[in-house]
């Protein structure tokens, strides 16, 4: 079952209201994502500014995995990120 807020969350860059400096058709971020040139990103800011929405759209557009972290689960996330980094380094070097 999907949460009510998730149902109304924007699904594409064009659905987002605001944050035009990030998601307009001429923005560097949007052009980069649409060319599937993904890099590591950290979104930081107060609640309700669209961080998770933009991250979800990027993940869906590029068909990449997303790792969500917050301070509450910091230690678990730190271990997960370290193991993912080691895994990706092994895959890259093989």
Secondary structure, DSSP 8 states (H G I E B T S, - for coil): ---HHHHHS--SGGG--S-HHHHSTT-HHHHHHHTT---------STTSSHHHHHHHHHHHHT-------GGGHHHHHHHHHHHHHHHHHHHH-
